[in-house]
Amino acid sequence: MNNRTLAIIKPDGVRKNLVGQIIRMITDSGFKIKAVKMTRLTKDSASGFYEIHKERNFFNDLIQYMTSGPVVPIALEKENAVEDFRKLIGATDPAKAAEGTIRKLFAKDITENVIHGSDSDANAAIEISHFFSRKELLENYPE
């Protein structure tokens, strides 16, 4: 059975015009795109999405960064999706990311690190529903 994860190409990735290159890396790694859109997070939406970090000292900077420009959320499907996607994007700090990962190739630093990936199957389901309705997910269409 396939499972899902959420990717978000963050504002710095959109600003750097990396959307196409990142999506190519994702699909070349065997992920199927189930939904994709470009949107701009409001402060309320970003705060809700990152509520898990509400008590952390970087929370306000994170919200400011994530609302600084458009983002591209993408619902992805693949067997072992969460773990495989975390490997593809690399460590949060691009200086510590493995060669060939998205963050190693494109991220500036730990703050502007180009892409988000869900950290668990449970969070993936919650995060996908933050951006996409069931109707928007390509689950009722023939392959």
N, C-alpha and C positions, 0 to 999 in steps of 0.2 A: 504494500500500500504506500502511495506517495503521501508526503506530508508537506506542510507549507511553512513559509517564513516571510517576513516583511523586510524589504530593503527600502531605504529612503536615500536618494541622492540628495545630499544636503546643499544648503545655499552656496557654499564655496564650489561644489562640483558643478552646479548649474552655471554660476558666474564664470567658471573656467571653460565652459562649453564642453564638458566631459560626458554629458548624458549618453550620447551615442556610443562612445568608446566603452563606458562602463556597462551599458546594456549588452553590448557585443560580448564582453568578457563573461557576463552572467549567462547568456544563452549558449555561448561556446562551452561553458562548464556543465551543460546539460539541464539547466533550469528551464521550466516552462513558465512563461508570463501568464498569470491568470487575471491580472488587472493592473492598469498603469494610468496615472494621471499627473498633470502638473498642477500644483496648488500653492497657495501661500498660507502658512499657518498664522492664526491670530494668537495673541498672547494667551487667551483662555484655552484654545485648542492645544497649543504647545505645552502649557502648564499641566493640562489634563494628561497628555501623552507621557510626559516625563515626571508625573506625580511621584513615582517611585524614588526620585532624587530630590524631592522637595526639601528635605532637611540638610542636604549637602551644601557646602559652601560655594560650589560652582553653579548652583541651580539658576540664579538670575542671569548669569553670563550665558548659560546654555539656552535659556529662553530667548534672550536678546539675539543670539546667533541664529537660532532656528527660525526666528521671525524676520530676519534681515533680508530675505529674498525668497524667491520660489524654491520649492522642493519637489522632488519626483518620487512619490511612494509607489512601490511595485510589489504586488502580491506574487510570490513565486511558489512553484511546486516542483518537488523532486523527492525521491526517496532519500531519507536522512537530510532533509532540507536545511534545518537549523545548523547542524554541525558542519555540513559541507559548505554552507554559505559563510559561516564564521571563518573557516579556513581560507576561503577565497578572498575575503576582505582584509584579513590580517589583523594584527594587534591594534588596539585603540591608538597607541602611540606609534606613528609610522616609523620612528627610529628603531623600534623593536619588532616591526612587522617583517615577515619572511619575504624574501625576494619574489617578485612576480605577483604579489598580492595587490589588490586595488589600492589600499592605503600606502603601501611602499611606493607604488608607481605615481600616485597622484596627490596624496595628502601633504599639507604644509606642516602640521604639528598635531599635538594631542587634542587641541581645541577645534581646529579646522581640519577634520579628518575625512571629509568628502562623503562618507557613507555610513548609514546605520544598518545593523542587522539584528534581528531578534535573538535573544539569548536562551530561549527555551521554547518548547512546543506550546506550552500554556501561554506564555507572553506573545508568541507569534499570533495565536488566535485572537487575543485581545487587541494587539496592535493592528492587525489586518482590519478588524471591525471598526477601528478608529477612523480609517480612511475609506473603506469600501463597504457598501451595502451588499447583502447577499445577491441581489439582482445584478450588481456590477461585476461580480466574480464570474468568470467563464466556466461555470460548472454544469450548466444546463445545455451546453452546445456540443454537437458532435465533434470529435477530433478530426 
